[in-house]
């Protein structure tokens, strides 16, 4: 009995470490693709988890921009850019997990060319924003709401939201929790639930998914929420604005059934686009022309 208790306590201790590192950035560490999963490193990862380096804005805009600071659960930094023609409205762009606003600069360009102001946001723990915590979209939903209210407070009536992966989930939760009313949204590869996202994390590291439930439990506990209730598929039911949902057929982090479940629960004018040769997150890399055409035509049709 004592041995069983010690083993259970040890397992929970290891999972708690993984959960903390999953949701907190460090000043050191390697990105997932840089980690060599062989020999000692694999054993070390199994017991000590992955140190995720804090995302840094390593590229600046190549056009005029304004640095904006927004009060939220932490100080949020954003870049605001205007088109060269009379603006049609404002698109607020949100990045994915372990990313930052400099990584979505290229995705703002089609919106700017089409005549939309763009505000690119660093979530907490990333770039110029405060903190070192990330909750994969849960607390970030409050930041989406505060960014939306900031733009609305400037008198903008045509506000659109774009988010990829974690950014997409944060948008969905913000609409669900705070009843913000964007004109339309573009969401790419949102996961179906926190549990499914954690399972994908284990698969990506070539580790068994059996402890995923414990990681969801500890991750939520350490960050002040119940992880098992974090379900974007449920948030989709409260989205009533026009929605463009996009997915890459080779996505190894979000399963197709998660995307189909989100789409089925959207009670709004909606469109699903699947990019057959794309993976997770950035469809612009494989389909630059088609992707730009899809997003701008969607916004123009739902103004």
PASEBA-1860 file (N, C-alpha, C; in nm, 3 decimals):
! residues 303
1> XXXXXXXX> 0.082/-0.121/0.000/0.000/0.000/0.000/0.086/0.126/0.000 ~ 0.192/0.123/0.085/0.281/0.239/0.092/0.352/0.261/-0.041 ~ 0.393/0.151/-0.103/0.461/0.162/-0.234/0.367/0.223/-0.337 ~ 0.240/0.179/-0.338/0.142/0.230/-0.433/0.119/0.380/-0.411 ~ 0.113/0.421/-0.284/0.093/0.563/-0.253/0.212/0.646/-0.300 ~ 0.332/0.591/-0.276/0.454/0.663/-0.319/0.460/0.674/-0.472 ~ 0.424/0.566/-0.541/0.425/0.570/-0.688/0.323/0.671/-0.741 ~ 0.205/0.673/-0.679/0.101/0.766/-0.721/0.145/0.911/-0.696
9> XXXXXXXX> 0.206/0.934/-0.578/0.254/1.069/-0.547/0.366/1.111/-0.642 ~ 0.455/1.016/-0.673/0.564/1.046/-0.766/0.513/1.080/-0.905 ~ 0.415/1.002/-0.952/0.357/1.028/-1.084/0.293/1.166/-1.088 ~ 0.218/1.199/-0.984/0.153/1.330/-0.979/0.256/1.443/-0.972 ~ 0.365/1.418/-0.902/0.471/1.519/-0.897/0.531/1.546/-1.034 ~ 0.557/1.438/-1.109/0.612/1.453/-1.244/0.514/1.526/-1.335 ~ 0.387/1.488/-1.327/0.286/1.551/-1.412/0.270/1.698/-1.375 ~ 0.276/1.730/-1.245/0.264/1.870/-1.202/0.377/1.954/-1.261
17> XXXXXXXX> 0.498/1.896/-1.269/0.611/1.968/-1.330/0.584/1.991/-1.478 ~ 0.536/1.887/-1.548/0.502/1.901/-1.689/0.397/2.011/-1.709 ~ 0.295/2.011/-1.623/0.187/2.108/-1.635/0.240/2.250/-1.618 ~ 0.328/2.268/-1.521/0.384/2.402/-1.498/0.465/2.449/-1.619 ~ 0.547/2.361/-1.671/0.631/2.400/-1.784/0.549/2.418/-1.913 ~ 0.439/2.347/-1.923/0.347/2.361/-2.036/0.283/2.499/-2.037 ~ 0.266/2.558/-1.917/0.192/2.683/-1.906/0.276/2.801/-1.858 ~ 0.407/2.783/-1.851/0.496/2.892/-1.810/0.621/2.890/-1.898
25> XXXXXXXX> 0.658/3.008/-1.945/0.777/3.020/-2.028/0.899/3.044/-1.940 ~ 1.015/3.002/-1.992/1.140/3.020/-1.919/1.234/3.110/-1.998 ~ 1.337/3.157/-1.931/1.436/3.242/-1.998/1.533/3.158/-2.081 ~ 1.529/3.026/-2.060/1.611/2.934/-2.139/1.521/2.828/-2.199 ~ 1.578/2.737/-2.270/1.498/2.628/-2.326/1.502/2.625/-2.476 ~ 1.451/2.516/-2.531/1.449/2.495/-2.675/1.307/2.478/-2.723 ~ 1.281/2.522/-2.846/1.150/2.498/-2.905/1.136/2.349/-2.934 ~ 1.010/2.303/-2.948/0.983/2.160/-2.965/1.064/2.098/-3.078
33> XXXXXXXX> 1.073/2.171/-3.190/1.141/2.114/-3.307/1.292/2.105/-3.287 ~ 1.344/2.173/-3.182/1.488/2.171/-3.156/1.528/2.062/-3.057 ~ 1.427/2.001/-2.993/1.456/1.900/-2.892/1.485/1.765/-2.959 ~ 1.601/1.706/-2.927/1.637/1.576/-2.983/1.584/1.468/-2.889 ~ 1.491/1.387/-2.939/1.422/1.289/-2.855/1.491/1.153/-2.860 ~ 1.616/1.149/-2.813/1.690/1.023/-2.810/1.760/1.008/-2.675 ~ 1.777/0.884/-2.632/1.857/0.853/-2.514/1.821/0.932/-2.390 ~ 1.924/0.994/-2.330/1.909/1.066/-2.204/1.808/1.180/-2.215
41> XXXXXXXX> 1.807/1.250/-2.329/1.715/1.363/-2.345/1.569/1.318/-2.333 ~ 1.538/1.202/-2.390/1.401/1.154/-2.383/1.363/1.121/-2.238 ~ 1.455/1.060/-2.165/1.430/1.028/-2.024/1.415/1.157/-1.943 ~ 1.499/1.254/-1.972/1.494/1.382/-1.902/1.361/1.452/-1.928 ~ 1.317/1.449/-2.054/1.187/1.510/-2.088/1.074/1.440/-2.015 ~ 1.083/1.308/-2.004/0.977/1.232/-1.940/0.959/1.273/-1.794 ~ 1.070/1.301/-1.724/1.062/1.332/-1.582/1.056/1.482/-1.553 ~ 1.121/1.563/-1.635/1.133/1.705/-1.604/1.057/1.798/-1.699
49> XXXXXXXX> 0.998/1.743/-1.804/0.921/1.827/-1.895/1.008/1.911/-1.987 ~ 0.941/1.994/-2.068/1.009/2.078/-2.167/1.012/2.222/-2.120 ~ 1.130/2.284/-2.122/1.141/2.426/-2.093/1.110/2.504/-2.221 ~ 0.996/2.573/-2.222/0.959/2.652/-2.338/1.019/2.792/-2.327 ~ 1.100/2.835/-2.423/1.156/2.970/-2.415/1.047/3.075/-2.435 ~ 1.060/3.187/-2.366/0.962/3.294/-2.378/0.967/3.350/-2.520 ~ 0.853/3.354/-2.590/0.853/3.406/-2.728/0.895/3.553/-2.732 ~ 0.975/3.586/-2.831/1.030/3.721/-2.845/0.992/3.777/-2.982
57> XXXXXXXX> 0.951/3.904/-2.985/0.924/3.971/-3.113/1.057/4.000/-3.182 ~ 1.100/3.910/-3.270/1.233/3.924/-3.329/1.233/3.991/-3.465 ~ 1.113/4.032/-3.512/1.102/4.106/-3.638/1.009/4.224/-3.615 ~ 1.046/4.340/-3.669/0.961/4.458/-3.659/0.885/4.480/-3.789 ~ 0.772/4.549/-3.785/0.697/4.578/-3.909/0.781/4.658/-4.006 ~ 0.761/4.633/-4.135/0.835/4.707/-4.238/0.756/4.826/-4.289 ~ 0.655/4.867/-4.215/0.575/4.985/-4.246/0.553/5.063/-4.117 ~ 0.498/5.182/-4.129/0.473/5.264/-4.011/0.378/5.192/-3.916
65> XXXXXXXX> 0.408/5.199/-3.786/0.322/5.134/-3.687/0.328/5.210/-3.556 ~ 0.228/5.186/-3.474/0.219/5.247/-3.342/0.218/5.137/-3.238 ~ 0.296/5.155/-3.131/0.294/5.060/-3.021/0.181/5.099/-2.926 ~ 0.095/5.003/-2.898/-0.022/5.027/-2.813/-0.010/4.940/-2.688 ~ -0.039/4.997/-2.572/-0.043/4.922/-2.447/-0.185/4.918/-2.395 ~ -0.233/4.799/-2.364/-0.371/4.779/-2.321/-0.372/4.715/-2.182 ~ -0.451/4.771/-2.093/-0.464/4.716/-1.959/-0.558/4.596/-1.962 ~ -0.506/4.482/-1.917/-0.588/4.361/-1.909/-0.547/4.286/-1.782
73> XXXXXXXX> -0.547/4.153/-1.783/-0.498/4.079/-1.667/-0.349/4.100/-1.645 ~ -0.278/4.138/-1.753/-0.142/4.194/-1.747/-0.138/4.306/-1.850 ~ -0.029/4.380/-1.854/-0.013/4.481/-1.959/0.008/4.410/-2.093 ~ -0.075/4.442/-2.188/-0.070/4.379/-2.320/-0.012/4.479/-2.421 ~ 0.084/4.432/-2.500/0.141/4.518/-2.604/0.089/4.476/-2.741 ~ 0.059/4.574/-2.823/0.011/4.547/-2.959/0.075/4.646/-3.056 ~ 0.078/4.606/-3.182/0.120/4.696/-3.290/-0.002/4.733/-3.372 ~ -0.020/4.863/-3.395/-0.133/4.910/-3.474/-0.080/4.966/-3.606
81> XXXXXXXX> -0.137/4.920/-3.718/-0.096/4.966/-3.850/-0.217/5.003/-3.933 ~ -0.201/5.105/-4.015/-0.312/5.153/-4.098/-0.281/5.128/-4.246 ~ -0.383/5.106/-4.329/-0.362/5.088/-4.473/-0.336/5.222/-4.540 ~ -0.304/5.216/-4.666/-0.276/5.340/-4.740/-0.403/5.399/-4.802 ~ -0.515/5.332/-4.785/-0.642/5.382/-4.836/-0.738/5.402/-4.718 ~ -0.854/5.461/-4.745/-0.951/5.483/-4.639/-0.990/5.348/-4.578 ~ -0.975/5.334/-4.446/-0.999/5.203/-4.383/-1.144/5.157/-4.393 ~ -1.159/5.025/-4.413/-1.292/4.963/-4.413/-1.333/4.919/-4.272
89> XXXXXXXX> -1.237/4.911/-4.183/-1.260/4.862/-4.048/-1.127/4.821/-3.987 ~ -1.133/4.750/-3.874/-1.011/4.709/-3.804/-1.014/4.559/-3.777 ~ -0.905/4.493/-3.813/-0.887/4.351/-3.783/-0.789/4.340/-3.666 ~ -0.828/4.268/-3.561/-0.739/4.241/-3.449/-0.689/4.097/-3.465 ~ -0.557/4.080/-3.466/-0.496/3.949/-3.493/-0.431/3.893/-3.367 ~ -0.456/3.763/-3.341/-0.404/3.696/-3.223/-0.326/3.571/-3.264 ~ -0.209/3.554/-3.205/-0.117/3.445/-3.240/-0.149/3.317/-3.165 ~ -0.071/3.213/-3.194/-0.089/3.082/-3.132/0.005/3.059/-3.015
97> XXXXXXXX> 0.000/2.939/-2.962/0.081/2.897/-2.846/0.229/2.900/-2.881 ~ 0.311/2.950/-2.789/0.456/2.967/-2.802/0.494/3.058/-2.919 ~ 0.404/3.149/-2.954/0.431/3.242/-3.064/0.419/3.385/-3.013 ~ 0.419/3.482/-3.105/0.415/3.623/-3.069/0.366/3.702/-3.190 ~ 0.347/3.832/-3.171/0.287/3.913/-3.278/0.378/3.931/-3.399 ~ 0.510/3.921/-3.381/0.598/3.935/-3.497/0.580/3.818/-3.594 ~ 0.536/3.702/-3.541/0.517/3.584/-3.624/0.395/3.594/-3.713 ~ 0.305/3.689/-3.685/0.184/3.702/-3.767/0.185/3.831/-3.851
105> XXXXXXXX> 0.302/3.893/-3.863/0.313/4.013/-3.947/0.272/3.985/-4.090 ~ 0.318/3.872/-4.145/0.286/3.841/-4.285/0.137/3.819/-4.304 ~ 0.069/3.772/-4.199/-0.074/3.746/-4.210/-0.155/3.874/-4.206 ~ -0.096/3.980/-4.154/-0.166/4.110/-4.154/-0.163/4.175/-4.291 ~ -0.064/4.143/-4.373/-0.045/4.213/-4.500/-0.167/4.208/-4.593 ~ -0.229/4.091/-4.615/-0.348/4.090/-4.703/-0.461/4.179/-4.653 ~ -0.479/4.184/-4.520/-0.582/4.271/-4.464/-0.549/4.417/-4.490 ~ -0.423/4.453/-4.472/-0.380/4.591/-4.493/-0.395/4.631/-4.640
113> XXXXXXXX> -0.355/4.542/-4.730/-0.368/4.571/-4.873/-0.514/4.588/-4.914 ~ -0.601/4.514/-4.845/-0.744/4.520/-4.877/-0.814/4.639/-4.811 ~ -0.740/4.715/-4.729/-0.798/4.836/-4.674/-0.844/4.829/-4.529 ~ -0.788/4.736/-4.451/-0.826/4.724/-4.310/-0.712/4.767/-4.219 ~ -0.745/4.845/-4.116/-0.649/4.865/-4.008/-0.619/4.729/-3.945 ~ -0.499/4.713/-3.891/-0.463/4.588/-3.824/-0.400/4.618/-3.689 ~ -0.442/4.544/-3.588/-0.379/4.550/-3.457/-0.332/4.409/-3.422 ~ -0.201/4.391/-3.412/-0.141/4.261/-3.382/-0.107/4.257/-3.233
121> XXXXXXXX> -0.151/4.153/-3.165/-0.147/4.149/-3.019/-0.051/4.041/-2.969 ~ 0.029/4.077/-2.867/0.105/3.979/-2.791/0.020/3.934/-2.673 ~ -0.011/3.805/-2.663/-0.076/3.754/-2.543/0.021/3.761/-2.425 ~ -0.032/3.745/-2.305/0.052/3.745/-2.185/0.161/3.639/-2.198 ~ 0.279/3.674/-2.149/0.391/3.582/-2.155/0.469/3.587/-2.284 ~ 0.422/3.666/-2.381/0.486/3.669/-2.513/0.526/3.811/-2.551 ~ 0.634/3.823/-2.629/0.675/3.950/-2.686/0.685/4.061/-2.584 ~ 0.615/4.172/-2.611/0.621/4.289/-2.525/0.519/4.290/-2.414
129> XXXXXXXX> 0.439/4.187/-2.402/0.337/4.181/-2.296/0.397/4.128/-2.166 ~ 0.326/4.150/-2.057/0.376/4.113/-1.926/0.360/3.965/-1.894 ~ 0.424/3.922/-1.786/0.409/3.786/-1.735/0.492/3.683/-1.808 ~ 0.486/3.559/-1.758/0.551/3.446/-1.825/0.456/3.327/-1.836 ~ 0.327/3.351/-1.807/0.226/3.245/-1.804/0.150/3.239/-1.936 ~ 0.109/3.120/-1.974/0.016/3.101/-2.085/-0.086/2.996/-2.043 ~ -0.212/3.019/-2.074/-0.317/2.922/-2.039/-0.383/2.867/-2.165 ~ -0.314/2.873/-2.277/-0.357/2.812/-2.403/-0.494/2.865/-2.448
137> XXXXXXXX> -0.526/2.988/-2.406/-0.648/3.052/-2.452/-0.749/3.081/-2.343 ~ -0.734/3.020/-2.224/-0.835/3.036/-2.119/-0.835/3.179/-2.063 ~ -0.726/3.221/-2.002/-0.717/3.359/-1.952/-0.697/3.459/-2.065 ~ -0.642/3.411/-2.176/-0.621/3.499/-2.291/-0.753/3.553/-2.347 ~ -0.863/3.483/-2.319/-0.995/3.531/-2.363/-1.024/3.669/-2.306 ~ -0.984/3.694/-2.183/-1.003/3.826/-2.124/-0.923/3.931/-2.200 ~ -0.806/3.894/-2.247/-0.722/3.986/-2.324/-0.785/4.016/-2.459 ~ -0.847/3.916/-2.521/-0.921/3.939/-2.646/-1.032/4.041/-2.622
145> XXXXXXXX> -1.106/4.022/-2.513/-1.214/4.114/-2.480/-1.163/4.256/-2.459 ~ -1.052/4.271/-2.386/-0.999/4.404/-2.358/-0.942/4.470/-2.482 ~ -0.883/4.392/-2.572/-0.836/4.448/-2.700/-0.955/4.492/-2.785 ~ -1.059/4.410/-2.788/-1.180/4.447/-2.861/-1.238/4.577/-2.805 ~ -1.248/4.586/-2.674/-1.305/4.706/-2.611/-1.218/4.829/-2.635 ~ -1.086/4.809/-2.642/-0.995/4.920/-2.670/-1.024/4.978/-2.808 ~ -1.036/4.891/-2.907/-1.063/4.938/-3.043/-1.203/4.999/-3.053 ~ -1.301/4.934/-2.990/-1.437/4.988/-2.990/-1.442/5.123/-2.921
153> XXXXXXXX> -1.361/5.140/-2.817/-1.356/5.267/-2.744/-1.300/5.381/-2.826 ~ -1.229/5.349/-2.934/-1.178/5.452/-3.025/-1.282/5.493/-3.129 ~ -1.402/5.434/-3.119/-1.510/5.469/-3.211/-1.523/5.376/-3.329 ~ -1.440/5.271/-3.338/-1.449/5.177/-3.450/-1.573/5.089/-3.435 ~ -1.654/5.085/-3.540/-1.776/5.004/-3.538/-1.762/4.877/-3.621 ~ -1.660/4.869/-3.703/-1.638/4.753/-3.788/-1.514/4.679/-3.739 ~ -1.534/4.591/-3.641/-1.423/4.518/-3.579/-1.432/4.371/-3.617 ~ -1.318/4.317/-3.662/-1.309/4.178/-3.704/-1.196/4.112/-3.625
161> XXXXXXXX> -1.212/3.984/-3.596/-1.111/3.913/-3.518/-1.053/3.797/-3.598 ~ -0.921/3.787/-3.593/-0.849/3.676/-3.658/-0.764/3.607/-3.552 ~ -0.772/3.475/-3.545/-0.689/3.402/-3.451/-0.651/3.266/-3.502 ~ -0.529/3.226/-3.472/-0.480/3.095/-3.513/-0.452/3.011/-3.391 ~ -0.500/2.886/-3.388/-0.472/2.791/-3.282/-0.517/2.848/-3.147 ~ -0.425/2.876/-3.056/-0.462/2.934/-2.927/-0.537/3.065/-2.946 ~ -0.497/3.145/-3.043/-0.566/3.270/-3.069/-0.710/3.249/-3.109 ~ -0.735/3.144/-3.187/-0.872/3.112/-3.227/-0.956/3.072/-3.107
169> XXXXXXXX> -0.898/2.990/-3.020/-0.969/2.945/-2.901/-1.001/3.062/-2.808 ~ -0.904/3.152/-2.792/-0.925/3.269/-2.706/-1.038/3.357/-2.759 ~ -1.047/3.372/-2.891/-1.157/3.448/-2.952/-1.290/3.381/-2.920 ~ -1.297/3.251/-2.938/-1.421/3.178/-2.914/-1.465/3.190/-2.768 ~ -1.370/3.180/-2.676/-1.404/3.190/-2.534/-1.445/3.332/-2.497 ~ -1.381/3.432/-2.559/-1.417/3.571/-2.532/-1.561/3.600/-2.574 ~ -1.601/3.549/-2.689/-1.740/3.567/-2.733/-1.835/3.495/-2.638 ~ -1.796/3.375/-2.595/-1.880/3.296/-2.505/-1.894/3.363/-2.367
177> XXXXXXXX> -1.782/3.412/-2.313/-1.780/3.462/-2.175/-1.821/3.608/-2.163 ~ -1.785/3.689/-2.261/-1.801/3.834/-2.246/-1.899/3.897/-2.345 ~ -1.955/3.815/-2.433/-2.058/3.862/-2.527/-2.010/3.978/-2.615 ~ -1.882/3.977/-2.652/-1.836/4.077/-2.748/-1.898/4.045/-2.884 ~ -1.912/4.148/-2.967/-1.987/4.131/-3.092/-1.908/4.180/-3.214 ~ -1.803/4.108/-3.253/-1.733/4.145/-3.376/-1.823/4.127/-3.498 ~ -1.793/4.199/-3.606/-1.871/4.185/-3.729/-1.858/4.043/-3.785 ~ -1.738/3.989/-3.781/-1.714/3.851/-3.824/-1.580/3.807/-3.767
185> XXXXXXXX> -1.555/3.675/-3.771/-1.429/3.623/-3.719/-1.371/3.521/-3.816 ~ -1.239/3.512/-3.814/-1.167/3.409/-3.889/-1.087/3.330/-3.787 ~ -1.119/3.202/-3.772/-1.049/3.117/-3.674/-0.985/2.999/-3.747 ~ -0.860/2.974/-3.710/-0.784/2.867/-3.775/-0.740/2.764/-3.672 ~ -0.767/2.639/-3.700/-0.725/2.520/-3.624/-0.745/2.532/-3.473 ~ -0.864/2.571/-3.425/-0.887/2.566/-3.280/-0.900/2.421/-3.234 ~ -0.846/2.390/-3.117/-0.861/2.255/-3.063/-1.001/2.238/-3.005 ~ -1.043/2.114/-2.989/-1.178/2.087/-2.942/-1.194/2.100/-2.792
193> XXXXXXXX> -1.090/2.063/-2.716/-1.093/2.073/-2.570/-0.950/2.076/-2.520 ~ -0.933/2.121/-2.396/-0.799/2.121/-2.338/-0.743/1.979/-2.331 ~ -0.829/1.883/-2.299/-0.782/1.745/-2.291/-0.727/1.699/-2.427 ~ -0.797/1.730/-2.535/-0.749/1.690/-2.668/-0.620/1.762/-2.704 ~ -0.606/1.888/-2.663/-0.484/1.962/-2.690/-0.365/1.902/-2.616 ~ -0.388/1.858/-2.492/-0.280/1.797/-2.414/-0.240/1.662/-2.473 ~ -0.338/1.584/-2.516/-0.306/1.457/-2.582/-0.219/1.480/-2.704 ~ -0.250/1.584/-2.781/-0.170/1.615/-2.899/-0.027/1.652/-2.861
201> XXXXXXXX> -0.013/1.722/-2.748/0.120/1.761/-2.700/0.204/1.636/-2.670 ~ 0.144/1.538/-2.603/0.215/1.414/-2.572/0.253/1.340/-2.700 ~ 0.159/1.335/-2.795/0.188/1.266/-2.921/0.303/1.333/-2.995 ~ 0.305/1.465/-2.991/0.409/1.540/-3.062/0.548/1.511/-3.005 ~ 0.553/1.483/-2.874/0.680/1.452/-2.808/0.709/1.301/-2.807 ~ 0.622/1.225/-2.878/0.637/1.080/-2.887/0.630/1.014/-2.748 ~ 0.541/1.067/-2.665/0.519/1.014/-2.531/0.379/0.957/-2.521 ~ 0.354/0.859/-2.433/0.219/0.803/-2.419/0.120/0.908/-2.368
209> XXXXXXXX> -0.006/0.900/-2.414/-0.107/0.999/-2.376/-0.183/0.962/-2.250 ~ -0.149/0.849/-2.188/-0.220/0.802/-2.068/-0.227/0.909/-1.957 ~ -0.117/0.985/-1.930/-0.123/1.082/-1.820/-0.192/1.214/-1.857 ~ -0.251/1.225/-1.977/-0.306/1.352/-2.022/-0.410/1.409/-1.926 ~ -0.495/1.322/-1.871/-0.597/1.369/-1.779/-0.537/1.434/-1.655 ~ -0.430/1.374/-1.603/-0.363/1.432/-1.486/-0.300/1.566/-1.520 ~ -0.244/1.579/-1.640/-0.184/1.706/-1.678/-0.290/1.815/-1.690 ~ -0.407/1.780/-1.745/-0.517/1.877/-1.752/-0.558/1.921/-1.612
217> XXXXXXXX> -0.565/1.824/-1.519/-0.602/1.855/-1.381/-0.502/1.951/-1.318 ~ -0.371/1.914/-1.322/-0.270/1.997/-1.258/-0.251/2.131/-1.330 ~ -0.259/2.130/-1.462/-0.245/2.255/-1.536/-0.353/2.356/-1.498 ~ -0.476/2.308/-1.485/-0.583/2.396/-1.444/-0.565/2.443/-1.300 ~ -0.530/2.349/-1.212/-0.512/2.382/-1.070/-0.402/2.487/-1.051 ~ -0.290/2.469/-1.120/-0.178/2.561/-1.106/-0.209/2.699/-1.162 ~ -0.304/2.707/-1.254/-0.335/2.834/-1.318/-0.473/2.889/-1.282 ~ -0.540/2.824/-1.187/-0.662/2.880/-1.131/-0.790/2.854/-1.208
225> XXXXXXXX> -0.800/2.740/-1.279/-0.926/2.708/-1.346/-0.939/2.556/-1.359 ~ -1.061/2.512/-1.392/-1.090/2.369/-1.408/-1.067/2.332/-1.554 ~ -0.956/2.264/-1.580/-0.914/2.237/-1.717/-1.012/2.154/-1.798 ~ -1.088/2.067/-1.732/-1.178/1.978/-1.805/-1.301/2.052/-1.860 ~ -1.326/2.172/-1.810/-1.439/2.251/-1.862/-1.399/2.341/-1.978 ~ -1.271/2.338/-2.014/-1.219/2.423/-2.121/-1.245/2.353/-2.255 ~ -1.361/2.386/-2.317/-1.406/2.316/-2.436/-1.452/2.413/-2.544 ~ -1.365/2.449/-2.636/-1.405/2.538/-2.746/-1.523/2.486/-2.828
233> XXXXXXXX> -1.540/2.353/-2.835/-1.657/2.302/-2.907/-1.786/2.355/-2.846 ~ -1.787/2.375/-2.713/-1.905/2.430/-2.647/-1.915/2.580/-2.670 ~ -1.801/2.650/-2.672/-1.804/2.795/-2.695/-1.861/2.827/-2.833 ~ -1.840/2.736/-2.928/-1.888/2.759/-3.065/-2.038/2.781/-3.069 ~ -2.111/2.724/-2.974/-2.257/2.734/-2.974/-2.306/2.876/-2.951 ~ -2.221/2.962/-2.892/-2.262/3.099/-2.864/-2.210/3.199/-2.966 ~ -2.150/3.148/-3.072/-2.099/3.237/-3.177/-2.208/3.255/-3.283 ~ -2.249/3.379/-3.302/-2.358/3.408/-3.396/-2.316/3.500/-3.511
241> XXXXXXXX> -2.193/3.551/-3.508/-2.146/3.634/-3.618/-2.091/3.545/-3.730 ~ -2.084/3.595/-3.853/-2.027/3.515/-3.962/-1.887/3.465/-3.927 ~ -1.862/3.338/-3.954/-1.738/3.274/-3.912/-1.674/3.196/-4.026 ~ -1.546/3.222/-4.049/-1.467/3.142/-4.142/-1.375/3.053/-4.058 ~ -1.394/2.923/-4.069/-1.312/2.824/-3.997/-1.219/2.759/-4.099 ~ -1.087/2.758/-4.068/-0.990/2.703/-4.161/-0.907/2.594/-4.092 ~ -0.866/2.496/-4.174/-0.799/2.378/-4.119/-0.702/2.321/-4.222 ~ -0.591/2.265/-4.174/-0.495/2.197/-4.261/-0.511/2.047/-4.250
249> XXXXXXXX> -0.526/1.980/-4.361/-0.555/1.837/-4.360/-0.444/1.754/-4.297 ~ -0.320/1.807/-4.290/-0.208/1.734/-4.231/-0.176/1.783/-4.090 ~ -0.272/1.845/-4.026/-0.252/1.897/-3.890/-0.225/1.780/-3.794 ~ -0.112/1.785/-3.723/-0.078/1.679/-3.628/-0.108/1.719/-3.484 ~ -0.169/1.836/-3.465/-0.200/1.883/-3.330/-0.350/1.895/-3.305 ~ -0.425/1.915/-3.410/-0.571/1.923/-3.400/-0.629/1.820/-3.497 ~ -0.711/1.729/-3.445/-0.769/1.625/-3.529/-0.885/1.681/-3.611 ~ -0.911/1.619/-3.726/-1.020/1.665/-3.812/-1.154/1.659/-3.738
257> XXXXXXXX> -1.174/1.559/-3.653/-1.302/1.549/-3.582/-1.323/1.666/-3.486 ~ -1.214/1.725/-3.434/-1.228/1.845/-3.351/-1.280/1.962/-3.433 ~ -1.224/1.978/-3.552/-1.268/2.085/-3.641/-1.413/2.065/-3.682 ~ -1.449/1.942/-3.715/-1.588/1.914/-3.755/-1.686/1.941/-3.641 ~ -1.644/1.911/-3.516/-1.731/1.935/-3.401/-1.751/2.084/-3.378 ~ -1.644/2.163/-3.391/-1.656/2.308/-3.379/-1.750/2.362/-3.486 ~ -1.729/2.318/-3.609/-1.810/2.368/-3.721/-1.957/2.333/-3.703 ~ -1.985/2.211/-3.658/-2.124/2.168/-3.639/-2.195/2.251/-3.533
265> XXXXXXXX> -2.120/2.301/-3.433/-2.180/2.376/-3.323/-2.192/2.525/-3.350 ~ -2.140/2.573/-3.460/-2.152/2.715/-3.494/-2.294/2.745/-3.542 ~ -2.363/2.833/-3.474/-2.499/2.870/-3.512/-2.496/3.010/-3.574 ~ -2.440/3.017/-3.694/-2.417/3.146/-3.759/-2.389/3.120/-3.907 ~ -2.389/3.225/-3.988/-2.339/3.207/-4.125/-2.194/3.160/-4.118 ~ -2.162/3.048/-4.180/-2.031/2.989/-4.159/-1.977/2.927/-4.287 ~ -1.844/2.914/-4.287/-1.777/2.851/-4.400/-1.655/2.777/-4.349 ~ -1.635/2.654/-4.396/-1.518/2.575/-4.361/-1.430/2.558/-4.485
273> XXXXXXXX> -1.302/2.593/-4.471/-1.206/2.573/-4.579/-1.095/2.482/-4.528 ~ -1.068/2.375/-4.601/-0.962/2.280/-4.566/-0.852/2.290/-4.670 ~ -0.729/2.312/-4.624/-0.614/2.319/-4.713/-0.549/2.181/-4.718 ~ -0.558/2.110/-4.830/-0.524/1.967/-4.834/-0.379/1.933/-4.805 ~ -0.285/2.024/-4.833/-0.144/1.992/-4.812/-0.083/2.068/-4.695 ~ -0.165/2.137/-4.616/-0.114/2.217/-4.505/-0.118/2.140/-4.374 ~ -0.029/2.178/-4.282/-0.029/2.121/-4.148/-0.097/2.215/-4.051 ~ -0.036/2.230/-3.933/-0.096/2.313/-3.829/-0.056/2.459/-3.844
281> XXXXXXXX> -0.154/2.548/-3.824/-0.130/2.689/-3.797/-0.116/2.781/-3.919 ~ -0.008/2.770/-3.997/0.015/2.875/-4.096/-0.007/2.826/-4.239 ~ -0.129/2.839/-4.288/-0.164/2.796/-4.422/-0.110/2.892/-4.527 ~ -0.074/3.010/-4.483/-0.021/3.111/-4.574/0.109/3.064/-4.639 ~ 0.184/2.979/-4.571/0.312/2.934/-4.625/0.294/2.847/-4.749 ~ 0.197/2.756/-4.747/0.175/2.665/-4.860/0.077/2.721/-4.962 ~ -0.014/2.809/-4.918/-0.120/2.860/-5.006/-0.129/3.013/-4.996 ~ -0.019/3.086/-5.026/-0.021/3.230/-5.003/-0.129/3.305/-5.079
289> XXXXXXXX> -0.146/3.274/-5.207/-0.245/3.345/-5.288/-0.386/3.305/-5.251 ~ -0.410/3.175/-5.242/-0.543/3.125/-5.210/-0.586/3.168/-5.071 ~ -0.493/3.161/-4.975/-0.526/3.199/-4.837/-0.565/3.346/-4.829 ~ -0.484/3.432/-4.891/-0.513/3.576/-4.888/-0.648/3.605/-4.953 ~ -0.678/3.539/-5.064/-0.805/3.558/-5.133/-0.921/3.513/-5.045 ~ -0.905/3.400/-4.978/-1.013/3.347/-4.895/-1.047/3.439/-4.779 ~ -0.944/3.490/-4.710/-0.973/3.571/-4.592/-1.027/3.709/-4.627 ~ -0.973/3.771/-4.731/-1.020/3.906/-4.766/-1.159/3.901/-4.829
297> XXXXXXX> -1.185/3.801/-4.912/-1.319/3.789/-4.970/-1.423/3.763/-4.862 ~ -1.386/3.685/-4.761/-1.479/3.658/-4.651/-1.510/3.786/-4.575 ~ -1.408/3.864/-4.542/-1.434/3.988/-4.469/-1.516/4.085/-4.552 ~ -1.481/4.101/-4.678/-1.555/4.195/-4.763/-1.700/4.154/-4.780 ~ -1.726/4.025/-4.778/-1.864/3.977/-4.794/-1.945/3.985/-4.665 ~ -1.876/4.010/-4.552/-1.945/4.012/-4.423/-1.918/4.141/-4.346 ~ -1.922/4.250/-4.417/-1.900/4.381/-4.357/-2.032/4.438/-4.304
END
